[in-house]
C-alpha cells in the first residue's frame, strides 16, 4: 500500500524489452535506499513494481505485459522522470489517501492554465472510470494523491499548488500527456456493496438512503 505522497523523483535509466515484457531501471539519487531490499515494492508513476535488482542509487523492476497494457509504461522513454514512493509502513503517516499501486486506466491531459500561483489541469478519463471520480474526492495521478476540484462528464480538474509541482513530475504535464490513474478504493468498495444482490452474492441491506444519511452522498 502507498499514500500518494511522493518521496522522490527518479529518471528512467534503461528500458529493456524481454519478449512481450520489459525490465526497467530507475536512477533515483534522492531516494533513501537504506531500507530497500530485493522484493520490496516501489510505486513508480503510480505503478506498484517489485525490486528485482539494486544498483548504486538505482533499482530494476520487471514490467509484465498486463502492466504494459494498462499503464503509460508502454510509451515510456529513457530519460523520462518518474514519481517514486516506497511502500507504506505501519508507523507511517497517511498524508494522502490509501493507494494500491494497481492502475485502473490511463487518462490524458487536455488543458493547462494558470490560476493565481496554482496551475489547473483538466484530464480526460476513460468512460468506465468516470463514475468513480467525484468532486472533492481523491484520485492518484501518476502516483500522486490529488483532490478532484471539478467534474464535467469524462473530464476532471486538478488545482496544483507550487509545492506539489516542484516535488513531482507535474511540471512535465502538457496537453496530450498520458497519465496513470487509480481511483479511490472507497468508491469501488461502495459500488461492490451496493451491487451485492444483483451479483447474487450475500444479501446486503445497504441502500442509497443509508449512504446519504451516513454522509457518503
N, C-alpha and C positions, 0 to 999 in steps of 0.2 A: 504494500500500500504506500501511497505518496500523499503529499499535501498540496501540490501545485505551486509551492513556493520554491522558486529556482535558486539553486545553490551556486551554480557557476555556468559559464558559457564556454563550450568547447568548440573544436574545429574537426570536421571530418577529414582525417589524415589519409585514409585509404578506403576504397570500396572494391572488394574482390568478389566477382561472380564465382559461385561454386555450383555449377549446373543451373538449376532454377532458383537456388537460394543465393544468399550473399553474406559475406563477412565484412563487417566494417570496423575500422579503428578510429577512436576518438582521442585526440590530443587535448588534454584539459589541465593546463598548468596551474589553474587557480582552484581546482577541486581538491579537497582533502582526501588523499588515498590511504591515510594511516589505518583506517578501519575497513578497507575494501579488500575482499579476498575472492578467489575463484568461486563462481556460483552465486555471488551476490547479484542483486538487481539494481540497475541504474536506469531511471526514466530518461530517455533520450528523445527530445522533442515530443515528450508525452507518451512514448512507447516504452513499455517495460522490457528491457533487454537484460539477458544474463551474461555476466562477465565470464569469458572463456580463456582470456589471457590478459596479463598485466605487463605493461612496459614502463618506461620512465615517463611518469605523468600521463599515461595513456592506458586505454583498455580496448580490448577487442571483443565483439559480440557477434553471434550468428543471427541473421535475419531470415526467417522462413518465408516460403512462398506465400503462406497465408498472411503474414505480416506485410509483405510487399504489396499484396493485392488490396489491403485495407488502409494503408497509410501513404504518406507522401514520400517514403523512402524509395519508391520505385523511380522517382525523379531526382533523387539526391545527387549532389555533385561534390567531388573532392574540393575542400576549401570552404564549404558551407559551414556556417556557425550553427550550433545546436544548443538548446536549453538542457541543463542537466540537474537531476535531483536524485540523491541516494534514497534507498527505501526508508520509510518511516520506522523509527524505533519507539518502543513503548513509553520512553521518557521524553519524546519529542513534543514540542508544542504544535498543535494543529492550527497553524496560522491561516491556511487556506480552506480547502474542503477535502473530503476523502476522495482520492483519485486512485484508480486501479492500475492505470497504465495500459489498459486494453482499449485501443482506439475504436470508436464507433463508426467513424467515417471521415471523409476529407472535405473541408469547406474551401471557399475561395474568397479572398479579399476583393471586395467590389469597389470600395472608395475609401479615401483617406482625406481628412480635413482637420484643420486646427480648430480648437475651441478653447480660447484663452491660452494657458500654458499646457493644457492637455491636448491629446490628439484623439479624434473619433474615427473608428473603423467600422464600416458596415461589411459584414461577412455573410455570404450565401451558404446555406447548409443543405445537405441532401434532404429531399422532401420527407423521407421516412424518419428523420431525426427531429424535424421542426416541432413536433408535438411535445417533445421533452424539454424544450427551451422556453423559459418564462422570464418576463421582465423582473429584474432584481434577483433572479436566480443565479446559480453558479454554473460555470462551464470551464472545462480545461481546453485551452487552445495552444497547440504545440507544447503541452505540458504545463502551461501557466494557468493557475487558478484565477479566473476573472469573473466579474459581475456583469451580467447582461443588463444593459440600461434601456433597451427598447427592442421590440419585436414587430416586424412587419412581414407577415406571411413566412416565406422561407429565408428571410433576412433578419439578422440581429445586429445590434450596435454595441460596441465596446467603447468606453471612455478611458484612455490610458494616461495616467499621470507620469510626469517626467522620471520619477524614481523607477517605476516599473519598466519604462522604455530603456532606461540606462542599464538595468541589471539583467535584461533578457535580450532576445533576438528581435523584439518587436520593431526596432528601428529599420529592420530589413524588409518589413512588410510593405509591399506596394500592390496596387491593383493587379489582379491576375495571380498573385501568390497563392499557392495551395497550402492549407494548414490542417494539422491533425486535430480532430475534435473528439472529446469524450464528454458525454452529457452527465448530468448529476445522477448519481446512483439512486438517490431517494425517488426521483421521478420514475425510474424503471421499476423499482420495487412496488411503488404505489400502483402503477399500471398492472403489474402482475397480480397483486392482491385483488384489485377490482375486477380482473378477468377470471377470478377463481372458478366461478360456477360455469361460465361459458367454456372453460378449458377442461371441464369435467374433473377438476381437482377437488380437494376437500371443500366443503361448503364454507362460504365466507359471509359474514354479516356486515362487511364494510360497504358503506354507501356514500354517494356524493354528499348527502346531507350531513353524515357524520364527519366527513372530511372537512366540510365547511365550518361546522361547529368547532372543530379542533384547530381551525386556523390555517389549514393547508390550502384552502380555496378562497 
